[in-house]
Amino acid sequence: MKKIILLLIIIVLCGCSNTKEKIKENKVEEQVDNTEKIEEVKEEEKYVDENNTDIGIYLYQNGKYNLVNEYKTSFKDNSDIVIFSIYPSKEEYIESYNYINNLYNIYTSLDNYSILKIGFNLKYTLNSGEEISYNILDPDTALHYDIGHILAWLYDDYKHRYDSWYSHIEQDEFNNEETLVTAIKLYNNNTLDISSKIHFTVFTYDSEDDFDSNGEYRGNSSYSIDICDLNKSC
């Protein structure tokens, strides 16, 4: 009988020991996870954007370029929505006289001009409730076709400043050091599925760090407007 009791005591003690070891292991794992999370947070906190380039979305009207705060229009199937001019300013309007040369002079006078890039972001909600957000960083329209709602084309007005007619920038001729993105055309490919306003942003960036882990721009140099389809409630 004593042997049986002793055996039971040994089994209980072993079980307690194993339990304590598992608790210790779990605590160690939790500490490692917490340490990693803290390091991730610290890494996020380290990001500082020193690029404070002014950038704005403009529309040519009445002989000058006017800063856009909101754009409303009636969307038509398979047709242009709008062509916006992009200018390194947030002034209420820019005179059209010598517009394109002044634009070039402002850009090239920036300290980070050689590495400065222009990007765009489109955000909207579908009838299904799905939220769409994607960046446009180059002329490649493959991504836009995959999503299928809005297509975009980029233009370099400075390169073609003496041309009476010119086309959009092609991917094979796109070079960030030589190409100056001065305008963007948005095209209605299929916006019937969109239930919200379209939140449109232009931004400048000079580092991959200007985007968070989800690919969203987090820098200082940006300007945003809402685009509203008058065929729907705005």
N, C-alpha and C positions, 0 to 999 in steps of 0.2 A: 504493500500500500504506500509506504514511504517513497519507494522508487517511482511509483506512478505520479505521486504529488510532485516529486522533484522534477520529473520529466515535463509535467505540465508547466511548472514554474519556468523551466528553461525555454520551453516553446513560447510562453508569454513574453519573456524577456527578449527573446530573439525577434519576436513580432514587433515589440516596442522599438527595438533598436533599428529595425528595417524602416519602420514608420518615421522615426526621427531622421534617418538618413534621407528618405524621400522628401521630407519637409525641408531639410537643409538644401537638397538639390533644387527643389522648386524655388526656394528663396534666392539661391545663387543665380538661377535662370532669370528670375524676376529682376534681380539687380542688374544683370547684363542687359536685359531688355530696356530697363529704365535708363541705364547709362547710355545706350545707343540712341534712345529717344532724346535725351538731354543733349547729346552731341549733335543730333540732327537739328534741334531747335537752335543751338548755339551757331551752327553753320548757317541757318537761315538768318539769324540776327547779324551775322558778320557782313551780309550783303549791303553795300552802300553804292548807290548810283551817282556818279559825278557828272553824268551827261544831262545837262539842263537845257538842251536845245529847244527853242520854241518851234512848234509845228502846228499848222492849222489846216482846216478843210475850207476851201473857197469855191465860190460859184461866180462865173462871169455874168454880170447883169448890169445893164445901163452904163456901159462903158468902163466898168471897173470890176475888180475881183472882191466880192463881199464874203466876209467870214460867215459860215453857216452855223446856226445854232440848232436847227431842226429842219428836216426836208420832208415835205408832203407832196405826193403826186399820185395819180391814178395809174397803177401798174397795168400794163398790157402784156398779154401772153407773147412770149418769144420776141421781146423787144427791149431796147435800152431803158434802164431805169433812170440813170443820170451819169454825167461825167463830172467828176470833182477835180479841181486843181489843188495841188498840195504845195504849200508855201511855208518856208521857215519863219513863221511869224504868228502872232495872235492878235494883230491889229484888226480893227473892225473892217477895214477895207484896204486894198492895195491898188494904186493907180495903174492903169494898163500901160502907160508910157514906159517903155524900156523894161517892162515887167520881167521878161525871161532872162535878160542879162543881169538885172539886179538880183534875181533869184540865184543865179549861178555865183555871183560875187559873194553873196551872203554865205552860201554853203562852203565855198572854197576858203573863206576867211576863218572858218571854225577850226579850233585846235585839233579836233578829232576827225576832221573831214575824211582823211585817208581810210579810216576804218568805220566811218559812220554809215549805217544802212537804214533804209526805210521799210517798214512793214505795216500790215493792216490786219484787223481782226473783225470778223462778223459774228454776231451773237443773235440768236432768235429762238423762239419756242415753236414746236410743231403742234398741230391739232391733237396729236397723241399725248402731248405733255412732255415729250422728249426735248431736252435743251441742247441746242447745237452751238458750238464755239470752235472756230478754226482760224488759223493765221494764214496770211498771204505774204510770203517772204520773197517770192520770185515770180516770174511770168508763167511758170508751169501751171496749166489749168486742169491737169489730171485730177487733182484733189477736188476741185469744184465740180467736175463732171461726176465724180464718185458720189458726192453729197447730193448734187443734182438740183438745188434750188436757185442759187444765184451764181452766175459766172462773173469773172473779173478779168479785165485786161489792163495792163500797165503801159504808160506812155512816157517817152523822153522828149519833151518839147524843146529842150535846149539843143539836143543833137540835131533836131530837124527844124531849127528856128528859121532857116531860109527856105524851107520846103513848103509848097502850097498844099500838099497832101502827103500824109505818111501813115503808116500802120503802127500797130502796137509793138512792144518789145517782144522779140522771140527769145525762147529759152537759150538757144545756142549762141545768141549774141549778147546775153546778159552778163555784164561784168560790173561788180559793185564799185570798182575803182574808176571806171570810165562811164558807167551808166548812171544817169540822174533820173530817178522816178519823180516826175512832176505832175502826173495826172493818173486817175484810175477811172475806168468805166465799169459800172455794175449793170448786169444784164439779167432780165427776168427769164430764167429757164423754166422754173416751175415753183411759183411762190404760193400756189393755192393751199399747200400743206402748212404754210406758216400762219400761226394764230396771233403772233405778237408783233410789236414794232421790231425793226431791225436795228440793233445797236452796232454802229459802225465806228471803228477807232483807227486812227493813224498814229504811228509811233516811230521813234528813231531808237536805234540800239547800236552799241559798239562792242558787245560781249555776249556770249551765250549765257552768262550769269544773269542777264536781264530778263530771263524767263524762269518761272518757278518749275517745280517738279511735274506740274500738269501742262506745261508748255504755255502758260498764261504770262503775258508781259507784266512786269512788276516795276519797271523803271519810272523815271520822272518825266520823260519827254513824250507826251501823248496828247491827243485831242479826240474827243468823242462826240457823236451826235446820234439822234434817233431818226430813222427813215420810216415814214408812215405811208401805208397804202390807203388812199382815200376811198377805195372800194370797200374797205373794212372800217370798223370803229377804231379811231386813233386815240 
